[in-house]
Amino acid sequence: MLTDHGTFLLLNIYAPNAGRGPSHLQQKLAFYEELSSAVGRWNLEGRKVLVTGDINTAHTELDIYNPRKYMLGTGFLDVEREWVGFFLGDRVCVDVWREFHPGVRKYTFWDQKRCTARLPHGWRLILVLREKNCGWRIDVFYANEAMMKDILSSDIHNNVSLLSHDTPTDTR
């Protein structure tokens, strides 16, 4: 979804998941190329651009808790990571989190489907993976150079839970 806020463009994306086979990987790579082209055009126009959402690829070994385990699986394939490197390397965009937190391991996604541990309730497994910091950083904010000048900080609040018992109660 693209929204124009006058002084900047905000593109909220969900990159295709390539987990269902080679044709899905090709769709994902085609999506990445379209994203590169669009941001490149906006850069040439002098627009400030912020891309956010699920890129569905952990870019570096810092962005995934067990890189050796997942290096042959979608989301951490060389071809996917190379595209992210190209997109960020040519300064088409900057990884906002990495700019503020180089070398830090923090994740945005915990994949219960790929985990070998089995618990009676799936949500409990997510809590275990979060607690043990066994995740992926695939949800991102990428900003072009013009937009980076306006960004003051970035953080990942992965200790926030959606479970009802963690929600503050009304004390009226």
FENPE-V612660 format. One record per pair of residues at least 24 apart in sequence whose C-alpha atoms are under 7 Angstrom apart, sorted by the first residue. I is the first residue (numbers start at 0). GAP is how many residues later the second one is. D is the distance in whole Angstrom. If there is no record, write none. Layout:
BEGIN
<<I & GAP & D> <I & GAP & D>>
END
This chain:
BEGIN
<<6 & 41 & 7> <7 & 39 & 6> <7 & 40 & 5> <7 & 41 & 6> <8 & 39 & 6> <8 & 40 & 5> <8 & 41 & 6> <9 & 39 & 6> <9 & 40 & 5> <9 & 41 & 6> <10 & 39 & 6> <10 & 40 & 5> <10 & 41 & 6> <11 & 39 & 6> <11 & 40 & 5> <11 & 41 & 5> <12 & 39 & 6> <12 & 40 & 5> <12 & 41 & 6> <13 & 39 & 6> <13 & 40 & 5> <13 & 41 & 6> <14 & 39 & 6> <14 & 40 & 5> <14 & 41 & 6> <16 & 39 & 6> <17 & 56 & 6> <18 & 55 & 6> <35 & 51 & 7> <38 & 53 & 7> <39 & 52 & 6> <47 & 96 & 6> <47 & 98 & 5> <47 & 99 & 5> <48 & 94 & 6> <48 & 95 & 6> <48 & 98 & 6> <49 & 91 & 7> <49 & 92 & 6> <49 & 93 & 4> <49 & 94 & 7> <49 & 97 & 7> <50 & 90 & 6> <50 & 91 & 5> <50 & 92 & 6> <51 & 88 & 5> <51 & 89 & 4> <51 & 90 & 6> <52 & 86 & 5> <52 & 87 & 6> <52 & 88 & 7> <53 & 84 & 6> <53 & 85 & 4> <53 & 86 & 6> <54 & 83 & 6> <54 & 84 & 6> <54 & 85 & 7> <55 & 82 & 5> <56 & 24 & 7> <56 & 81 & 5> <57 & 78 & 6> <57 & 79 & 6> <57 & 80 & 5> <58 & 25 & 6> <61 & 41 & 7> <61 & 43 & 6> <62 & 42 & 6> <62 & 44 & 7> <62 & 73 & 6> <62 & 74 & 5> <63 & 71 & 6> <63 & 72 & 4> <63 & 73 & 6> <64 & 69 & 5> <64 & 70 & 6> <64 & 71 & 6> <91 & 52 & 6> <92 & 49 & 6> <92 & 50 & 5> <92 & 51 & 4> <92 & 52 & 7> <93 & 48 & 5> <93 & 49 & 5> <93 & 50 & 6> <93 & 51 & 7> <94 & 46 & 6> <94 & 47 & 5> <94 & 48 & 7> <95 & 45 & 6> <95 & 46 & 6> <95 & 47 & 7> <95 & 58 & 7> <96 & 57 & 6> <96 & 58 & 7> <99 & 53 & 7> <99 & 54 & 6> <105 & 31 & 7> <106 & 28 & 5> <106 & 29 & 5> <106 & 30 & 4> <107 & 27 & 7> <107 & 28 & 6> <107 & 29 & 5> <107 & 30 & 6> <107 & 31 & 6> <107 & 50 & 6> <108 & 26 & 5> <108 & 27 & 5> <108 & 28 & 6> <108 & 29 & 7> <109 & 24 & 7> <109 & 25 & 4> <109 & 26 & 6> <110 & 24 & 7>>
END
